[in-house]
Amino acid sequence: MLAPLLCGISALLLLGTLMARLPSKWWWIRCLEFPRLQIASVALLFGVLALLLSPPGHWRTASIVLSLATLALQSRYILPWTRLGKRQVRDSQERVAERELTLLVANVLMDNRQADGLKCMIEREDPDIVLTLESDAWWEKELDEVLDEKWPHSAKVPLDNLYGMHLYSRYPLADCEVKWLIQDDIPSVHARVQLPSEEWITFYALHPRPPAPGESEKSLWRDAELLLVAKEIDEKGGPTLVAGDLNDVAWSRTTRLFARTSGMLDPRRGRGMFSTFHAEYHLARWPLDHIFVSEHFTLGDMRRLEAFGSDHFPILARLQYCPAEQNAVETPSATAEEQREASETIAEGKREEQET
């Protein structure tokens, strides 16, 4: 009885793995992309259990083959975000203070009222830019008390719908706009940031709605927002940063299409997953909070910081603007078919009314 049970579970794991490869935008399909590491780990566990506990025969062979197939398929997606993968963003070779930018991104969890932990973290790390997500009017008041003086340039969108957003910058901002790209209750912040070297970079802060029960029945609107920004980045060019809680994992179909369409690079590749959600559950974590950079940047340091009461860990990156490096790295690019897919997703996202 044990051997068929192990085989059945192994088959279900492989089925979930294959379903995640489908292009469907239904939330229950897209959510299968999130726990790839967990599915791979469980598949390995059941393969070992079948080897140790099942008697020789067809059931054991089938269990091991199914488990190995699941592990192999999931590893294709996972390995680039481990130290075994190739780095997309080069390490900074030297620090030029006038061209350095440190960015801290934190989803605060709107109902979390443990602001002191985040405020102490910001004062300790002293980033040049602070981006908070899910921040409402209460969080704005708390953060203004400690940030308004040293980070005088800001864009503040306090909302009580879990999609508030606050951007604080030590460096001057220009052309700073709050945009509602796909849905009229989901903001994004678009700005240009002036470095001490007097050079300008473009910055996008994003927090699209996730595909999940009670949020969105499909990933369509999240995907459309990400790809709309990707198209704009591709058209405008120049040094660019994208940061936020994208409500998508680094290895997903959509995030990879975003990177190829925009030409943006992921500094985590070859360095680690930096899983930021869920802060309370060690066995259910994946990388939801992202920092993408254009080819003009190198990476000095990237860290996941400690929890402060939110369900997300903050993430911090120290970047070096190094335009001389822009031709030294290979940037991802979208095929004509992928460009069409991106355009169709954007058009459909703007056209179709959301149902939750």
C-alpha positions in Angstrom: 0.0 0.0 0.0 2.9 2.4 0.8 4.5 2.0 -2.7 1.4 3.0 -4.7 0.9 6.0 -2.3 4.4 7.2 -2.8 4.1 6.8 -6.5 0.8 8.7 -6.5 2.2 11.6 -4.6 5.2 11.7 -6.9 2.9 11.8 -9.9 0.9 14.7 -8.4 4.1 16.6 -7.9 5.1 16.1 -11.5 1.6 17.1 -12.6 1.8 20.4 -10.7 5.2 21.0 -12.2 3.9 20.5 -15.7 0.8 22.6 -15.1 3.0 25.5 -14.1 4.4 25.5 -17.6 1.0 26.2 -19.1 0.5 29.8 -20.5 -2.8 30.1 -18.7 -3.3 33.2 -16.6 -5.7 31.7 -14.1 -4.4 32.3 -10.5 -4.3 28.6 -9.5 -2.1 27.8 -12.5 0.3 30.8 -12.0 0.6 30.2 -8.3 2.2 26.8 -9.1 5.2 28.8 -10.2 5.9 30.1 -6.7 6.9 27.0 -4.6 9.3 25.5 -7.1 12.0 25.0 -4.5 9.5 23.4 -2.1 8.1 21.1 -4.8 11.6 20.1 -5.8 12.5 19.4 -2.2 9.4 17.3 -1.6 10.0 15.4 -4.9 13.5 14.6 -3.7 12.2 13.4 -0.3 9.6 11.1 -1.9 12.2 9.7 -4.3 14.4 8.8 -1.4 11.5 7.3 0.6 10.5 5.2 -2.4 14.1 4.0 -2.7 14.4 3.1 1.0 10.9 1.9 1.8 9.3 0.5 -1.3 10.1 -3.1 -2.4 11.7 -3.6 -5.8 9.2 -3.4 -8.6 7.3 -1.2 -10.9 5.9 1.1 -8.1 9.3 1.9 -6.8 10.8 2.5 -10.2 7.9 4.7 -11.2 8.1 6.7 -8.0 11.9 7.3 -8.5 11.5 8.2 -12.2 8.6 10.6 -11.5 10.5 12.3 -8.6 13.7 12.7 -10.7 11.7 14.2 -13.5 10.1 16.7 -11.2 13.5 17.5 -9.6 15.1 18.0 -13.0 12.3 20.3 -14.4 12.2 22.4 -11.2 16.0 22.7 -11.1 16.0 24.4 -14.5 14.1 27.3 -13.0 15.8 27.3 -9.6 19.5 26.9 -10.3 20.1 30.3 -12.0 19.1 31.9 -8.6 21.7 30.0 -6.7 25.5 30.3 -6.5 25.6 27.7 -9.3 24.1 30.1 -11.7 25.8 32.7 -13.9 25.8 36.2 -12.6 24.0 38.8 -14.7 25.2 41.9 -12.9 28.9 42.3 -12.3 30.5 43.0 -8.9 31.6 46.6 -8.4 35.4 46.8 -8.7 35.6 50.2 -7.0 33.4 52.5 -5.0 32.9 56.0 -6.5 30.8 57.8 -3.9 29.3 60.3 -6.4 27.9 57.4 -8.5 26.8 55.1 -5.7 23.2 54.4 -4.7 21.9 52.3 -1.9 18.3 51.2 -2.1 16.1 49.7 0.6 12.8 48.1 -0.3 10.3 47.1 2.4 6.7 45.8 2.2 5.6 47.0 5.7 2.3 45.0 5.9 -0.3 47.7 6.2 -1.8 46.5 9.6 1.7 46.0 11.1 2.3 48.6 13.7 5.9 47.8 14.6 7.4 50.8 12.9 10.4 51.2 15.3 12.1 48.2 13.9 12.0 49.5 10.3 13.0 53.0 11.4 16.0 51.7 13.3 17.0 49.6 10.3 16.8 52.6 8.0 18.9 54.8 10.3 21.5 51.9 10.7 21.8 51.1 7.0 21.5 54.7 5.9 20.2 54.0 2.3 20.0 56.7 -0.3 16.5 55.7 -1.3 13.8 54.0 0.8 10.7 52.4 -0.9 7.9 51.2 1.3 4.9 49.2 0.0 1.5 48.7 1.7 2.2 51.9 3.6 -0.9 53.8 4.7 -1.4 57.2 6.4 -0.3 55.8 9.8 2.9 54.5 8.2 3.4 57.9 6.5 3.2 59.7 9.8 5.7 57.3 11.4 8.2 57.4 8.6 8.0 61.2 8.1 9.2 61.7 11.7 12.6 60.2 10.9 12.9 60.4 7.1 11.8 63.9 6.1 14.9 65.6 7.2 17.6 63.3 5.7 15.5 62.1 2.8 13.7 65.3 1.8 12.7 64.3 -1.7 9.7 62.1 -1.8 6.6 60.7 -3.4 3.8 59.6 -1.0 0.7 57.6 -1.9 -0.9 56.6 1.4 -3.7 54.1 0.7 -5.7 51.7 3.0 -6.2 49.1 0.3 -2.8 47.3 0.8 -1.3 49.2 -2.2 0.0 52.4 -0.6 3.5 53.4 -1.6 6.1 55.8 -0.2 9.4 56.8 -1.9 12.0 58.7 0.2 15.2 59.9 -1.5 18.3 61.6 -0.3 18.9 62.6 -3.9 16.8 65.1 -5.9 13.9 63.7 -7.9 12.5 65.1 -11.2 9.5 64.3 -13.3 8.1 62.4 -10.4 4.7 61.0 -11.2 2.2 58.7 -9.6 0.6 56.6 -12.3 -2.3 54.2 -12.3 -1.2 52.0 -15.2 -3.7 49.2 -15.5 -6.1 49.5 -12.5 -7.4 52.7 -10.9 -6.6 51.6 -7.4 -3.0 50.3 -8.0 -0.4 53.1 -8.1 3.2 53.1 -9.3 5.8 55.8 -8.9 7.9 56.9 -11.9 10.8 59.4 -11.4 14.2 60.4 -12.3 16.9 60.5 -9.6 19.9 62.8 -9.7 23.1 61.2 -8.4 25.8 63.3 -6.6 27.7 63.1 -9.9 24.8 65.2 -11.4 23.9 62.2 -13.7 20.3 61.1 -13.9 18.8 57.7 -13.7 15.2 56.5 -14.1 13.4 54.8 -11.3 10.2 52.8 -11.3 8.4 51.7 -8.1 5.8 48.9 -8.6 3.4 46.8 -6.6 0.9 45.1 -8.9 -2.0 43.1 -7.5 -1.3 39.3 -7.2 -3.2 36.4 -8.7 -4.8 34.9 -5.6 -8.2 34.2 -4.1 -9.8 37.5 -3.0 -7.3 39.5 -5.1 -7.4 38.6 -8.8 -8.8 35.5 -10.5 -6.1 35.9 -13.1 -2.5 37.1 -13.3 -3.5 39.2 -16.4 -3.5 42.6 -14.6 -0.3 42.0 -12.8 1.4 40.8 -16.0 0.0 43.7 -18.0 1.4 46.3 -15.6 4.9 44.7 -15.5 5.0 44.4 -19.3 3.8 47.9 -19.8 6.7 49.2 -17.8 9.0 46.8 -19.6 8.0 48.3 -22.9 8.5 51.8 -21.7 12.0 50.9 -20.4 12.9 49.3 -23.8 11.7 52.4 -25.7 13.4 55.0 -23.4 16.6 53.2 -22.7 19.2 54.8 -20.4 20.2 53.9 -16.8 17.1 52.5 -15.1 16.1 50.8 -11.8 12.9 48.9 -11.1 12.0 48.0 -7.5 9.1 46.8 -5.5 6.9 43.9 -4.5 6.0 42.5 -7.9 3.9 39.7 -6.4 5.7 37.3 -8.7 8.7 35.1 -8.2 12.0 35.7 -10.0 11.8 32.6 -12.1 8.2 33.0 -13.3 7.1 33.1 -16.9 6.0 36.7 -16.5 9.1 38.0 -14.7 11.4 36.4 -17.2 9.4 38.0 -20.0 9.6 41.3 -18.2 13.4 41.0 -18.1 13.7 40.0 -21.8 11.3 42.7 -23.0 12.9 45.5 -20.9 16.5 44.3 -21.1 16.8 44.6 -17.3 19.1 42.5 -15.2 18.5 40.6 -12.0 21.4 41.1 -9.5 20.2 38.0 -7.6 21.1 35.6 -10.4 24.2 33.7 -9.5 24.1 35.1 -5.9 21.0 33.6 -4.2 17.2 33.7 -4.1 16.9 36.4 -1.3 13.5 35.1 -0.6 11.5 37.9 1.1 8.1 36.3 1.7 6.8 34.8 4.0 8.9 36.1 7.0 7.2 33.9 9.5 7.2 30.6 7.6 10.7 29.1 7.0 9.4 26.4 4.7 7.2 28.6 2.6 9.4 31.4 1.3 10.0 32.8 -2.2 11.5 36.0 -3.7 8.6 38.4 -4.2 10.5 41.7 -3.6 12.7 42.7 -6.5 15.3 45.1 -7.6 16.1 45.1 -11.4 18.9 47.2 -12.9 19.9 48.1 -16.4 23.3 47.3 -17.8 24.7 50.5 -16.5 25.0 49.2 -13.0 27.3 47.0 -11.0 26.5 45.5 -7.6 28.5 46.3 -4.5 26.3 44.4 -2.0 22.9 42.8 -1.7 21.3 41.6 1.5 18.0 40.4 2.9 17.5 42.3 6.2 15.9 41.1 9.4 12.2 40.9 10.0 10.4 43.8 11.7 6.8 42.5 12.1 5.8 42.5 8.5 5.2 39.3 6.5 8.0 40.4 4.2 11.7 40.8 4.9 13.2 44.1 3.6 15.9 43.9 0.9 18.9 46.2 0.4 21.2 46.7 -2.5 24.2 48.9 -2.9 24.6 49.7 -6.6 27.3 51.5 -8.5 26.4 53.5 -11.6 29.1 52.5 -14.1 28.1 53.4 -17.7 31.5 52.1 -18.9 30.2 48.5 -18.0 27.1 48.7 -20.2 28.7 47.0 -23.2 30.5 44.4 -21.0 27.4 42.4 -20.0 25.0 40.4 -22.0 21.5 41.7 -21.7 18.3 39.6 -22.2 16.2 40.3 -25.2 12.8 39.3 -26.3 12.0 37.5 -29.6 9.5 38.9 -32.0 7.0 36.3 -30.7 7.6 37.4 -27.1 7.2 41.1 -28.0 3.8 40.2 -29.5 2.9 38.3 -26.4 3.8 41.3 -24.3 1.8 43.7 -26.4 -1.3 41.4 -26.4 -1.1 41.0 -22.7 -1.0 44.8 -22.2 -3.9 45.3 -24.5 -6.0 42.6 -22.9 -5.2 43.9 -19.4 -6.4 47.4 -20.3 -9.5 46.0 -21.9 -10.7 43.3 -19.6 -12.6 44.2 -16.4 -11.2 42.5 -13.3 -13.2 40.0 -11.3 -11.9 38.8 -7.9 
